[in-house]
Amino acid sequence: CKFVIFSCFYELTPEGISLEKDVESGESITHVTGRRMDFIVIALLCAAVLVFAYDKWWTDGAPITSIAVLPLDDFSAGADQQYLADSMTDVLTAELGQIQSLRVISRTSAMHYKSTKKRLPEIASELNVDAIVEGSIQPVGDKVRFTIQLIDGRSDRHLWARSFNRALGDTLTLQGEIARAIASEIRAALTPEAEAHLARERTTDAETLRLWAIGKNYLKREDEGLFRKALKTFVEASNRDPEFAPAYAGMAQAYLFLGSWSATEDPKSMLPLAKLAAEKALQLDPNIAEAHFALGMIYRYEWQWETSEQNFRKGKELNPNDSVGLIEYANFLGSMGRADEAVEIAALAVQVDPVSPMAYNELAWALSAAGRDAEALVQYEKALQLDDDFIVTHILLAQHYWKLGDENKALPHLERWTKDPEFLVPLDLGIIGAHFAEVGRTREARDYLASLHKLGKTQYLPAASLAIIYLGLKEYDEAIRWFEEAHRQRDLGLTRTTFPDEIRDDPRIQAIIADTSMVKE
């Protein structure tokens, strides 16, 4: 386009305005200069139009198909209320996820840019998005002022900005309004379902919203003590407003976290409570994605695979940018032997959460299950680059090297954690102990067994963590006995266990496989 503008002037310049000395004496030059002036004016107008078009459409007018919501700044006076800003960031992210044509970066990845000094185009490039939403909130009493702006991340051009003053209890409804305004600005079509979802009212009193926001903030941290605090605040919120659906969704997630993979509470006591809370949330609002994802996990524990998948699918439909939900969905598909589908969903999780090692780990595990071992290694390495101290990556990578028959590469990833066992959950202890048993380090394997048995005297102990060590020690009767206990517990460790030839045909193992409909070849 710049070449076209230059060409217009180049062609006209030789015919510029004639000087008086170049015109014969007595001849008027008015008609000549007038005509040429017309040409120049037209050319300048043409150039202006082209410059405007270039600026408006060629430079900044490429469709916006991906977006990230940066953490909203907290401008509260006095006590820090960043928990509210963080919760509203989560809600706006989820609401934008209703726009089917828009890829929205998850809250987990966006939070890495909290208080960053990086320029917006740099952030957009790192997150691989077209646009950035940023802004602030300023609570004053029971009201809050929101300032939101939309920036084209490719050119750093401001596209849209607005301020809103609302009662604190109306701020959830406001996030839907903001999402609709952004959809209009970027010319993104909304389905009738999304339009209705974003237009729904979600109001409560200021204190209920405050309690819910605090609970949401607690849930974001991998800490059992904070999970319990989250549960307490969600219960308080639901007691204040029994019609406030998000409080019940939060309760469901808290109960689930306390009774799932790294549980210290028996799933049989936690999961029924999680189920009741999720069902209550959906009774009040059928379109809460977190409640559907929670039910997907709960029904998985109950071995109700079809109902589990229905809820995972519904959660993904309602919020396709919930990376935690997508990771759990991919894990479910992988444990069902549907590796290719697991790869597809895990790849989506990586797209919306590109700085989450958990997302890369899940994709790597799915690729490994699909027989794409070299690609799996690449994803594990990406996870390590993001966080070399994330124990889950080292455990999974060790298992992957074990699968490839490379014990020399597997063991360092396990031995790294033997000096800090307090960071290990029971399943981690079981995996390390099992691998030590397989390479003949029997004493260390039995030390891990002893540690697990001791742990089981004071808290819930997933039985699969014991079973796999006995399996490594080739004490098959004990291994089967603990696998049966794991089945009674509904221990999800079973879903990642491959039963070896030595026990797979045992009637007791066959009964477990038949009852759970799991693919364990």
LOLO-978172 format. One record per residue (C-alpha): residue number from 1; x negated, y negated, z negated. Coordinates in nm, 4 decimals. Example, Ala and Ser with C-alpha at 12.3 -4.5 7.8 and 13.67 -1.06 7.14 Angstrom:
BEGIN
1, -1.2300, 0.4500, -0.7800 $
2, -1.3670, 0.1060, -0.7140 $
END
This chain:
BEGIN
1, 0.0000, 0.0000, 0.0000 $
2, -0.2889, -0.2364, -0.0766 $
3, -0.4275, -0.1594, 0.2686 $
4, -0.0958, -0.2634, 0.4260 $
5, -0.0971, -0.5959, 0.2399 $
6, -0.4545, -0.6653, 0.3475 $
7, -0.3695, -0.5818, 0.7085 $
8, -0.0828, -0.8347, 0.7150 $
9, -0.3183, -1.1207, 0.6237 $
10, -0.5929, -0.9993, 0.8534 $
11, -0.3653, -1.0110, 1.1587 $
12, -0.2259, -1.3558, 1.0750 $
13, -0.5430, -1.5341, 0.9721 $
14, -0.6878, -1.5889, 1.3248 $
15, -0.3635, -1.7683, 1.4131 $
16, -0.3784, -1.9985, 1.1140 $
17, -0.2792, -2.3681, 1.1213 $
18, -0.4551, -2.5605, 1.4012 $
19, -0.6533, -2.8649, 1.3043 $
20, -0.5727, -3.2011, 1.4675 $
21, -0.9107, -3.2156, 1.6405 $
22, -0.8227, -2.8919, 1.8189 $
23, -0.5070, -3.0416, 1.9797 $
24, -0.5038, -3.2595, 2.2859 $
25, -0.4596, -3.6290, 2.2198 $
26, -0.0983, -3.7433, 2.2256 $
27, 0.0413, -3.3918, 2.1744 $
28, 0.2528, -3.3355, 1.8650 $
29, 0.1507, -3.0406, 1.6527 $
30, 0.4679, -3.0284, 1.4438 $
31, 0.6335, -2.7460, 1.6383 $
32, 0.3093, -2.5470, 1.6369 $
33, 0.2345, -2.5856, 1.2686 $
34, 0.6005, -2.5338, 1.1801 $
35, 0.6233, -2.2072, 1.3697 $
36, 0.2970, -2.0841, 1.2242 $
37, 0.4030, -2.1942, 0.8778 $
38, 0.7153, -1.9780, 0.9206 $
39, 0.4928, -1.6808, 1.0029 $
40, 0.2805, -1.7414, 0.6943 $
41, 0.5819, -1.7809, 0.4646 $
42, 0.7329, -1.4596, 0.6008 $
43, 0.3994, -1.2830, 0.5600 $
44, 0.3668, -1.4029, 0.2008 $
45, 0.7201, -1.2893, 0.1217 $
46, 0.6457, -0.9523, 0.2803 $
47, 0.3305, -0.9235, 0.0735 $
48, 0.5162, -1.0163, -0.2455 $
49, 0.7801, -0.7512, -0.1777 $
50, 0.5118, -0.4913, -0.1124 $
51, 0.3229, -0.5849, -0.4295 $
52, 0.6455, -0.5631, -0.6311 $
53, 0.7341, -0.2295, -0.4737 $
54, 0.3868, -0.0966, -0.5399 $
55, 0.4039, -0.2075, -0.9007 $
56, 0.7583, -0.0887, -0.9565 $
57, 0.7756, 0.2396, -0.7678 $
58, 0.4341, 0.3607, -0.6573 $
59, 0.2430, 0.2762, -0.9752 $
60, 0.4971, 0.3322, -1.2513 $
61, 0.7960, 0.4834, -1.0837 $
62, 0.6914, 0.8481, -1.0776 $
63, 0.9588, 1.0501, -1.2577 $
64, 0.9132, 1.0943, -1.6317 $
65, 0.9452, 1.4654, -1.7042 $
66, 0.7491, 1.4915, -2.0304 $
67, 0.7349, 1.2823, -2.3435 $
68, 0.5853, 1.2709, -2.6923 $
69, 0.7261, 1.0974, -2.9989 $
70, 0.4390, 0.9649, -3.2058 $
71, 0.4875, 0.9577, -3.5855 $
72, 0.6955, 0.6549, -3.6754 $
73, 0.5173, 0.4011, -3.8924 $
74, 0.6473, 0.3389, -4.2414 $
75, 0.6905, -0.0317, -4.3163 $
76, 0.8708, 0.0146, -4.6460 $
77, 0.8120, -0.2406, -4.9181 $
78, 0.6750, -0.0958, -5.2392 $
79, 0.6945, 0.2823, -5.2832 $
80, 0.5756, 0.4926, -4.9947 $
81, 0.8646, 0.6391, -4.7994 $
82, 0.6625, 0.8024, -4.5217 $
83, 0.8632, 1.1211, -4.5773 $
84, 1.1623, 0.9388, -4.4268 $
85, 0.9642, 0.8185, -4.1248 $
86, 0.8294, 1.1693, -4.0680 $
87, 1.1755, 1.3242, -4.0913 $
88, 1.3212, 1.0727, -3.8469 $
89, 1.0323, 1.1493, -3.6103 $
90, 1.1327, 1.5173, -3.6279 $
91, 1.4983, 1.4405, -3.5615 $
92, 1.4289, 1.2117, -3.2655 $
93, 1.1947, 1.4734, -3.1188 $
94, 1.4661, 1.7375, -3.1493 $
95, 1.7331, 1.5086, -3.0036 $
96, 1.5184, 1.4312, -2.6992 $
97, 1.4819, 1.8052, -2.6589 $
98, 1.8484, 1.8128, -2.5580 $
99, 1.7466, 1.6587, -2.2241 $
100, 1.7037, 1.9720, -2.0151 $
101, 1.4755, 1.8115, -1.7566 $
102, 1.2387, 1.6750, -2.0214 $
103, 0.9457, 1.8543, -2.1862 $
104, 0.9056, 1.7156, -2.5367 $
105, 0.5870, 1.7676, -2.7357 $
106, 0.6514, 1.9227, -3.0748 $
107, 0.6171, 1.7345, -3.3985 $
108, 0.3168, 1.9482, -3.4987 $
109, 0.1012, 1.8283, -3.2103 $
110, 0.2277, 1.4697, -3.2220 $
111, 0.1389, 1.4440, -3.5929 $
112, -0.2302, 1.4730, -3.5003 $
113, -0.2028, 1.1151, -3.3732 $
114, -0.0695, 0.9677, -3.6950 $
115, -0.2506, 0.6372, -3.7622 $
116, -0.4768, 0.7017, -3.4629 $
117, -0.6782, 0.4247, -3.2996 $
118, -0.6659, 0.5917, -2.9587 $
119, -0.5060, 0.4061, -2.6694 $
120, -0.1702, 0.5367, -2.5527 $
121, -0.2925, 0.6454, -2.2053 $
122, -0.5611, 0.8545, -2.3768 $
123, -0.3029, 1.0176, -2.6035 $
124, -0.0712, 1.0799, -2.3082 $
125, -0.3563, 1.2428, -2.1179 $
126, -0.4541, 1.4676, -2.4110 $
127, -0.0935, 1.5775, -2.4645 $
128, -0.0310, 1.5995, -2.0884 $
129, 0.2817, 1.3817, -2.0991 $
130, 0.4167, 1.1023, -1.8811 $
131, 0.5591, 0.8818, -2.1554 $
132, 0.5189, 0.7971, -2.5220 $
133, 0.7789, 0.6904, -2.7773 $
134, 0.6471, 0.4944, -3.0728 $
135, 0.7987, 0.2735, -3.3357 $
136, 0.8535, 0.2058, -3.7036 $
137, 1.1111, 0.2143, -3.9773 $
138, 1.1556, -0.0340, -4.2591 $
139, 1.3924, 0.0806, -4.5351 $
140, 1.5460, -0.1959, -4.7444 $
141, 1.7804, -0.0664, -5.0111 $
142, 2.0452, 0.1512, -4.8480 $
143, 1.9715, 0.0152, -4.5015 $
144, 1.6910, 0.0767, -4.2584 $
145, 1.5550, -0.1112, -3.9580 $
146, 1.4290, 0.0945, -3.6654 $
147, 1.2064, -0.0490, -3.3934 $
148, 1.1565, 0.1897, -3.1016 $
149, 0.9734, 0.1447, -2.7722 $
150, 0.9141, 0.3620, -2.4679 $
151, 0.5805, 0.3324, -2.2870 $
152, 0.4692, 0.4854, -1.9601 $
153, 0.1607, 0.6734, -2.0733 $
154, 0.0073, 0.6730, -1.7266 $
155, -0.0085, 0.2938, -1.6943 $
156, 0.0438, 0.1737, -2.0555 $
157, 0.3457, -0.0203, -1.9315 $
158, 0.6333, -0.0911, -2.1710 $
159, 0.9554, 0.0391, -2.0221 $
160, 1.2088, -0.0171, -2.2981 $
161, 1.2284, -0.1463, -2.6543 $
162, 1.5063, -0.1998, -2.9060 $
163, 1.5635, -0.2618, -3.2742 $
164, 1.8450, -0.1118, -3.4812 $
165, 1.9733, -0.1968, -3.8272 $
166, 2.1800, 0.0793, -3.9846 $
167, 2.2953, 0.2149, -4.3151 $
168, 2.0504, 0.4826, -4.4299 $
169, 2.3199, 0.7496, -4.4226 $
170, 2.3892, 0.6783, -4.0529 $
171, 2.0333, 0.7272, -3.9301 $
172, 2.0825, 1.0843, -3.8043 $
173, 2.3633, 0.9654, -3.5786 $
174, 2.1375, 0.6823, -3.4627 $
175, 1.8695, 0.9241, -3.3398 $
176, 2.1211, 1.0678, -3.0947 $
177, 2.1990, 0.7169, -2.9697 $
178, 1.8298, 0.6441, -2.9201 $
179, 1.7812, 0.9691, -2.7286 $
180, 2.0737, 0.8823, -2.5007 $
181, 1.9316, 0.5340, -2.4386 $
182, 1.5929, 0.6816, -2.3467 $
183, 1.7592, 0.9353, -2.1170 $
184, 1.9357, 0.6479, -1.9408 $
185, 1.6133, 0.4497, -1.9084 $
186, 1.4224, 0.7371, -1.7464 $
187, 1.7255, 0.8333, -1.5361 $
188, 1.7460, 1.1812, -1.6862 $
189, 2.0778, 1.3565, -1.6369 $
190, 2.2480, 1.4958, -1.9453 $
191, 2.4635, 1.8055, -1.9371 $
192, 2.8126, 1.7641, -2.0869 $
193, 2.6990, 1.9811, -2.3788 $
194, 2.3913, 1.7631, -2.4413 $
195, 2.5994, 1.4459, -2.4103 $
196, 2.8425, 1.5751, -2.6723 $
197, 2.5565, 1.6899, -2.8966 $
198, 2.3824, 1.3528, -2.8910 $
199, 2.7078, 1.1624, -2.9425 $
200, 2.8158, 1.3543, -3.2522 $
201, 2.8342, 1.1759, -3.5852 $
202, 2.6180, 1.2967, -3.8726 $
203, 2.6631, 1.0703, -4.1704 $
204, 2.6101, 1.1085, -4.5419 $
205, 2.5227, 0.8906, -4.8397 $
206, 2.1753, 0.7424, -4.8757 $
207, 2.0635, 0.9664, -5.1644 $
208, 2.1638, 1.2875, -4.9825 $
209, 1.9673, 1.1800, -4.6787 $
210, 1.6683, 1.0919, -4.8971 $
211, 1.6699, 1.4357, -5.0636 $
212, 1.7015, 1.6107, -4.7284 $
213, 1.4120, 1.4083, -4.5828 $
214, 1.1890, 1.4951, -4.8804 $
215, 1.2742, 1.8636, -4.8386 $
216, 1.1920, 1.8526, -4.4679 $
217, 0.8545, 1.7044, -4.5517 $
218, 0.7791, 1.9842, -4.7997 $
219, 0.8670, 2.2512, -4.5434 $
220, 0.6022, 2.1231, -4.3016 $
221, 0.3206, 2.2390, -4.5291 $
222, 0.2011, 2.5978, -4.5636 $
223, 0.2362, 2.6108, -4.9403 $
224, 0.4624, 2.8400, -5.1394 $
225, 0.4953, 2.5913, -5.4240 $
226, 0.6148, 2.3243, -5.1811 $
227, 0.8596, 2.5714, -5.0235 $
228, 1.0178, 2.6054, -5.3674 $
229, 1.0303, 2.2272, -5.4089 $
230, 1.1918, 2.2024, -5.0645 $
231, 1.4562, 2.4537, -5.1635 $
232, 1.5325, 2.2570, -5.4802 $
233, 1.5826, 1.9288, -5.2936 $
234, 1.8000, 2.0914, -5.0251 $
235, 2.0222, 2.2435, -5.2951 $
236, 2.0532, 1.9013, -5.4605 $
237, 2.1427, 1.7456, -5.1251 $
238, 2.4108, 2.0076, -5.0553 $
239, 2.5560, 1.9578, -5.4031 $
240, 2.5865, 1.5826, -5.3399 $
241, 2.7425, 1.6318, -4.9965 $
242, 2.8846, 1.9832, -4.9390 $
243, 2.9681, 1.8872, -4.5775 $
244, 2.6100, 1.7905, -4.4832 $
245, 2.5043, 2.0711, -4.2486 $
246, 2.1286, 1.9856, -4.2246 $
247, 2.0880, 2.0519, -4.5985 $
248, 2.2084, 2.4118, -4.5536 $
249, 1.9833, 2.4607, -4.2512 $
250, 1.6914, 2.3471, -4.4662 $
251, 1.7929, 2.5894, -4.7420 $
252, 1.7985, 2.8746, -4.4895 $
253, 1.4464, 2.7937, -4.3724 $
254, 1.3124, 2.7638, -4.7282 $
255, 1.4586, 3.0989, -4.8353 $
256, 1.3241, 3.2547, -4.5159 $
257, 0.9718, 3.1213, -4.5660 $
258, 0.9703, 3.2555, -4.9225 $
259, 1.0772, 3.6012, -4.8094 $
260, 0.9121, 3.6602, -4.4721 $
261, 0.5630, 3.7277, -4.3323 $
262, 0.3511, 3.6061, -4.6229 $
263, 0.6237, 3.6608, -4.8783 $
264, 0.5675, 3.6849, -5.2495 $
265, 0.9427, 3.7284, -5.2954 $
266, 1.1261, 4.0446, -5.1978 $
267, 1.2986, 3.9835, -4.8625 $
268, 1.5986, 4.1788, -4.9929 $
269, 1.6629, 3.9043, -5.2473 $
270, 1.5692, 3.6034, -5.0322 $
271, 1.7143, 3.6887, -4.6920 $
272, 2.0812, 3.7316, -4.7947 $
273, 2.0641, 3.3819, -4.9431 $
274, 1.8990, 3.2518, -4.6261 $
275, 2.1732, 3.4114, -4.4192 $
276, 2.4518, 3.2541, -4.6242 $
277, 2.2908, 2.9115, -4.5942 $
278, 2.2364, 2.9429, -4.2166 $
279, 2.5935, 3.0566, -4.1602 $
280, 2.7240, 2.7669, -4.3703 $
281, 2.5165, 2.5216, -4.1667 $
282, 2.6563, 2.6593, -3.8404 $
283, 3.0098, 2.6559, -3.9772 $
284, 2.9698, 2.2814, -4.0331 $
285, 2.7708, 2.2178, -3.7139 $
286, 2.7369, 2.5023, -3.4569 $
287, 2.4541, 2.3228, -3.2777 $
288, 2.1782, 2.3227, -3.5401 $
289, 1.8838, 2.4941, -3.3724 $
290, 1.6952, 2.5579, -3.6992 $
291, 1.9851, 2.7662, -3.8325 $
292, 1.9963, 2.9804, -3.5175 $
293, 1.6200, 3.0392, -3.5263 $
294, 1.6511, 3.1328, -3.8945 $
295, 1.9267, 3.3841, -3.8138 $
296, 1.7083, 3.5257, -3.5391 $
297, 1.4466, 3.6067, -3.8024 $
298, 1.7004, 3.7297, -4.0579 $
299, 1.8705, 3.9731, -3.8187 $
300, 1.5259, 4.0916, -3.7135 $
301, 1.4623, 4.1960, -4.0735 $
302, 1.7930, 4.3802, -4.0662 $
303, 1.6855, 4.5664, -3.7486 $
304, 1.9816, 4.4117, -3.5628 $
305, 1.7811, 4.3413, -3.2512 $
306, 2.0610, 4.2303, -3.0179 $
307, 2.2082, 3.9817, -3.2643 $
308, 1.8583, 3.8618, -3.3477 $
309, 1.7847, 3.7884, -2.9833 $
310, 2.1167, 3.6116, -2.9316 $
311, 2.0260, 3.3674, -3.2074 $
312, 1.6724, 3.3169, -3.0806 $
313, 1.8126, 3.2389, -2.7354 $
314, 2.0679, 2.9973, -2.8770 $
315, 1.8016, 2.8221, -3.0839 $
316, 1.5835, 2.7834, -2.7745 $
317, 1.8801, 2.6505, -2.5755 $
318, 1.9590, 2.3897, -2.8415 $
319, 1.5983, 2.2855, -2.8993 $
320, 1.3538, 2.4200, -2.6386 $
321, 1.0778, 2.2150, -2.8023 $
322, 1.0819, 2.3808, -3.1454 $
323, 0.7376, 2.5416, -3.1326 $
324, 0.7847, 2.7384, -3.4575 $
325, 1.1097, 2.8868, -3.3279 $
326, 0.9510, 2.9676, -2.9916 $
327, 0.6555, 3.1377, -3.1619 $
328, 0.8905, 3.3567, -3.3659 $
329, 1.0942, 3.4346, -3.0545 $
330, 0.7811, 3.5371, -2.8635 $
331, 0.6720, 3.7510, -3.1570 $
332, 1.0108, 3.9226, -3.1576 $
333, 0.9903, 3.9977, -2.7852 $
334, 0.6380, 4.1321, -2.8201 $
335, 0.7337, 4.3657, -3.1031 $
336, 1.0164, 4.4973, -2.8844 $
337, 0.7635, 4.5971, -2.6190 $
338, 0.8714, 4.3175, -2.3820 $
339, 0.5247, 4.1737, -2.3385 $
340, 0.5818, 3.9811, -2.0149 $
341, 0.8788, 3.7968, -2.1648 $
342, 0.6760, 3.7302, -2.4794 $
343, 0.4022, 3.5723, -2.2653 $
344, 0.6574, 3.3445, -2.0995 $
345, 0.8021, 3.2167, -2.4278 $
346, 0.4623, 3.1843, -2.5956 $
347, 0.3370, 2.9825, -2.2979 $
348, 0.6279, 2.7419, -2.3556 $
349, 0.5222, 2.7106, -2.7195 $
350, 0.1706, 2.6132, -2.6057 $
351, 0.3132, 2.3544, -2.3647 $
352, 0.5154, 2.1777, -2.6334 $
353, 0.2564, 2.2243, -2.9099 $
354, -0.0835, 2.1999, -2.7374 $
355, -0.2857, 2.1445, -3.0542 $
356, -0.1362, 2.4300, -3.2577 $
357, -0.3669, 2.7305, -3.3066 $
358, -0.0628, 2.9424, -3.3958 $
359, 0.0843, 2.8840, -3.0498 $
360, -0.2382, 2.9936, -2.8780 $
361, -0.2628, 3.2954, -3.1093 $
362, 0.0872, 3.4077, -3.0194 $
363, 0.0172, 3.3657, -2.6486 $
364, -0.3068, 3.5622, -2.6870 $
365, -0.1302, 3.8436, -2.8731 $
366, 0.1389, 3.8616, -2.6036 $
367, -0.1229, 3.8652, -2.3256 $
368, -0.3072, 4.1456, -2.5030 $
369, 0.0146, 4.3447, -2.5343 $
370, 0.0668, 4.2927, -2.1599 $
371, -0.2794, 4.4379, -2.0887 $
372, -0.4272, 4.1011, -1.9919 $
373, -0.7176, 4.1261, -2.2341 $
374, -0.9568, 3.8779, -2.0709 $
375, -0.6871, 3.6102, -2.0660 $
376, -0.6085, 3.6856, -2.4297 $
377, -0.9688, 3.6198, -2.5298 $
378, -0.9550, 3.2789, -2.3607 $
379, -0.6507, 3.1825, -2.5687 $
380, -0.8079, 3.3038, -2.8930 $
381, -1.1143, 3.0922, -2.8177 $
382, -0.8897, 2.7884, -2.7652 $
383, -0.7306, 2.8525, -3.1038 $
384, -1.0755, 2.8662, -3.2665 $
385, -1.1762, 2.5408, -3.0975 $
386, -0.8739, 2.3734, -3.2550 $
387, -0.9371, 2.5147, -3.6040 $
388, -1.2301, 2.7435, -3.6741 $
389, -1.1149, 2.7862, -4.0356 $
390, -0.7716, 2.9242, -3.9498 $
391, -0.7805, 3.2761, -4.0886 $
392, -0.4981, 3.4123, -3.8734 $
393, -0.7028, 3.3554, -3.5587 $
394, -0.9982, 3.5482, -3.6988 $
395, -0.7787, 3.8392, -3.8098 $
396, -0.6071, 3.8633, -3.4708 $
397, -0.9321, 3.8234, -3.2776 $
398, -1.0918, 4.1008, -3.4834 $
399, -0.7971, 4.3270, -3.4013 $
400, -0.8331, 4.2396, -3.0354 $
401, -1.2036, 4.3292, -3.0301 $
402, -1.1133, 4.6493, -3.2142 $
403, -0.8671, 4.7309, -2.9399 $
404, -1.1448, 4.6769, -2.6837 $
405, -1.3719, 4.9122, -2.8783 $
406, -1.6201, 4.6402, -2.9739 $
407, -1.6674, 4.6813, -3.3489 $
408, -1.9812, 4.4644, -3.3522 $
409, -1.7785, 4.1600, -3.2433 $
410, -1.4772, 4.2458, -3.4584 $
411, -1.6443, 4.2833, -3.7968 $
412, -1.7911, 3.9305, -3.8313 $
413, -1.4417, 3.7837, -3.8004 $
414, -1.3303, 4.0024, -4.0934 $
415, -1.6416, 3.9775, -4.3105 $
416, -1.6184, 3.5992, -4.3034 $
417, -1.3253, 3.6169, -4.5470 $
418, -1.4418, 3.8871, -4.7873 $
419, -1.5933, 3.6233, -5.0182 $
420, -1.2703, 3.4219, -5.0337 $
421, -0.9913, 3.6799, -5.0791 $
422, -0.7650, 3.4237, -5.2476 $
423, -0.6927, 3.2823, -4.9009 $
424, -0.5618, 3.6186, -4.7801 $
425, -0.2004, 3.7351, -4.7857 $
426, -0.1330, 4.1070, -4.8455 $
427, -0.1062, 4.1899, -4.4752 $
428, -0.4483, 4.0291, -4.4144 $
429, -0.5970, 4.2346, -4.6984 $
430, -0.4455, 4.5464, -4.5469 $
431, -0.5854, 4.4779, -4.2000 $
432, -0.9368, 4.4110, -4.3304 $
433, -0.9268, 4.7185, -4.5533 $
434, -0.8020, 4.9359, -4.2678 $
435, -1.0821, 4.8291, -4.0352 $
436, -1.3450, 4.8842, -4.3024 $
437, -1.2040, 5.2348, -4.3500 $
438, -1.2275, 5.3065, -3.9776 $
439, -1.6000, 5.2197, -3.9630 $
440, -1.6826, 5.4307, -4.2664 $
441, -1.7064, 5.1502, -4.5250 $
442, -1.4887, 5.3593, -4.7530 $
443, -1.5832, 5.1965, -5.0823 $
444, -1.4826, 4.8526, -4.9593 $
445, -1.1590, 4.9908, -4.8123 $
446, -1.0692, 5.1430, -5.1479 $
447, -1.1501, 4.8134, -5.3200 $
448, -0.8892, 4.6485, -5.0988 $
449, -0.6436, 4.9248, -5.1830 $
450, -0.7024, 4.8677, -5.5533 $
451, -0.6542, 4.4925, -5.5129 $
452, -0.3239, 4.5449, -5.3350 $
453, -0.1936, 4.7925, -5.5926 $
454, -0.2854, 4.5466, -5.8685 $
455, -0.1119, 4.2645, -5.6824 $
456, 0.1997, 4.4784, -5.6497 $
457, 0.2369, 4.4908, -6.0283 $
458, 0.3037, 4.1158, -6.0497 $
459, 0.4737, 4.0274, -5.7207 $
460, 0.6463, 4.1680, -5.4152 $
461, 0.4032, 4.3702, -5.2026 $
462, 0.4746, 4.4469, -4.8319 $
463, 0.4242, 4.8219, -4.8153 $
464, 0.2813, 4.8214, -4.4618 $
465, -0.0332, 4.6499, -4.5953 $
466, -0.1056, 4.9629, -4.8033 $
467, 0.0032, 5.2078, -4.5335 $
468, -0.2466, 5.0847, -4.2751 $
469, -0.5424, 5.1231, -4.5149 $
470, -0.4395, 5.4810, -4.5913 $
471, -0.4096, 5.5295, -4.2177 $
472, -0.7670, 5.4072, -4.1710 $
473, -0.8828, 5.6431, -4.4456 $
474, -0.7040, 5.9261, -4.2620 $
475, -0.4914, 5.9990, -4.5692 $
476, -0.1888, 6.0535, -4.3525 $
477, 0.0644, 6.1726, -4.6100 $
478, 0.0036, 5.8626, -4.8228 $
479, 0.0191, 5.6447, -4.5109 $
480, 0.3550, 5.7921, -4.4094 $
481, 0.4894, 5.7550, -4.7623 $
482, 0.4084, 5.3849, -4.7603 $
483, 0.5437, 5.3424, -4.4072 $
484, 0.8725, 5.4860, -4.5350 $
485, 0.8633, 5.2335, -4.8193 $
486, 0.7950, 4.9578, -4.5647 $
487, 1.1022, 5.0709, -4.3731 $
488, 1.3143, 5.0521, -4.6874 $
489, 1.1769, 4.7035, -4.7538 $
490, 1.2458, 4.5896, -4.3976 $
491, 0.8765, 4.4922, -4.3874 $
492, 0.8049, 4.3140, -4.0587 $
493, 0.4504, 4.4499, -4.0750 $
494, 0.6030, 4.7605, -3.9203 $
495, 0.6788, 4.5699, -3.6015 $
496, 0.3078, 4.5134, -3.5405 $
497, 0.1962, 4.8634, -3.6292 $
498, 0.0964, 5.1137, -3.3634 $
499, 0.1420, 5.4665, -3.4930 $
500, -0.1502, 5.6885, -3.3863 $
501, -0.1164, 6.0356, -3.2364 $
502, -0.1939, 6.1987, -3.5708 $
503, 0.1354, 6.0828, -3.7244 $
504, 0.3572, 5.9621, -3.4397 $
505, 0.5262, 6.2989, -3.3940 $
506, 0.5877, 6.3478, -3.7654 $
507, 0.9664, 6.3653, -3.8237 $
508, 0.9447, 6.0920, -4.0868 $
509, 0.7802, 5.8486, -3.8423 $
510, 1.0185, 5.9510, -3.5669 $
511, 1.3093, 5.8716, -3.8011 $
512, 1.1676, 5.5232, -3.8601 $
513, 1.1257, 5.4655, -3.4868 $
514, 1.4760, 5.5929, -3.4115 $
515, 1.6343, 5.3787, -3.6830 $
516, 1.4567, 5.0599, -3.5874 $
517, 1.4656, 5.1143, -3.2081 $
518, 1.1086, 4.9876, -3.1967 $
519, 0.8712, 5.0754, -2.9156 $
520, 0.5636, 5.2246, -3.0830 $
521, 0.3577, 5.4044, -2.8228 $
END
